[in-house]
């Protein structure tokens, strides 16, 4: 916790005692539930804090989220990056979409234990969720971490971003290669690269890349295509 706090302080993020307690509750519940279902291959305390919690907070290092911003986290799995972001910024209004109901049940329990408000959970495929009129182009930011290649992610995420908002992809290595492959998809879907930030995890020096795609025009209604198609036939 001390190393985690110190690393965040370098980005002007100061943890209070309540937030420290929330991260510890998060860790304990993650490990407990991981014995029943596959949530993470990383279980060592230091590694969870570094490779999950700290990594999930990278958007705050580079982006100034306005108060009460609406964020949709696509394929959040065990809640990354949206719930660590929520712990640091309780004002954010979070929606989480995941296709596996077991993960949604875990997240529901986690939200109760963390005692956070304004978090909505949706058990749905991203392709279907993004076609719902009440969700489409309704979010200031859409995040995705370790879900799919960028050309696939763009089709799942950009339809949910309002014009002027951003899609934020948290990537490890080969991000620039993915970005080159996604050029056509971004043009079709109404996105434009706003920034690419490269950084390393503290201690391990593992490379990370944060890609921010600005939504500059409406996404054509036919995207995303039917469930499974973006993966099988990327744009």
Residue, then its C-alpha position, 0 to 999 in steps of 0.5 A: x500500500x505504501x509503494x502504491x500510494x507513493x507511486x500515485x503521489x507522483x501523479x498528484x493523486x493522494x489517497x485518503x484512509x477510506x480509499x486505502x481501505x476500499x482498495x484493500x477490500x477490493x483485493x481481498x474480495x478479488x482473491x476470495x472470488x478468484x478461488x470460485x471463478x477465473x477473474x485474474x491470473x495475478x493474485x500476489x498482493x504487490x502485483x494486483x496493486x501494481x498491474x491491476x489497480x495502478x494500471x487501471x488509474x493511468x487515464x487519470x495520469x493524462x486526462x482531466x475528467x470533468x465532474x460527474x463524467x459518464x463512463x462506460x467500461x466495456x468488457x470490464x471483467x473484474x472491474x478494471x479500469x472503471x472501479x479503481x477510477x471510481x474509488x479515486x473519483x467518486x463523482x464519476x458515473x460508471x456503467x459496466x458491460x460484461x457478457x459473463x453473468x458470473x462476473x456481473x454477480x462478482x461486481x455487484x457484490x464488490x460494489x456493495x462492499x465498496x459502498x459506491x453509488x452511481x455504478x450500473x451493471x449490464x449483463x450484455x454483449x457489447x455489440x447488442x448494448x451499443x445498439x440500444x437507443x438509450x445507450x448509444x452515443x450517450x457517454x463522455x468516455x468509454x474505456x476498455x482494457x485487455x479486451x481485444x485488438x484495437x480495430x475490434x474494440x473501436x467497433x464495440x466502443x465508439x458507437x457508445x461515445x457521444x460526439x466530442x467524447x473519447x474512447x480510451x484504450x489501455x494497452x500493453x505492448x504492440x499498441x502502435x502496431x494495433x493503431x496502424x491496423x485500426x486506421x480504417x476502422x476509426x475513419x469508418x466509425x467516426x473516431x480520430x486519434x487524439x493522443x498516444x501516451x507511452x509509460x512504464x509500470x513502476x518497479x517492473x518497467x513493463x511497457x504500457x500505452x494509453x490510446x485516446x480516440x476522440x469521437x468527431x462524427x456519428x457512427x453509422x447505425x449498422x455498427x457494431x455489427x452482429x455479435x461475434x462479427x467484429x472479432x471474426x471480420x475486423x474492419 
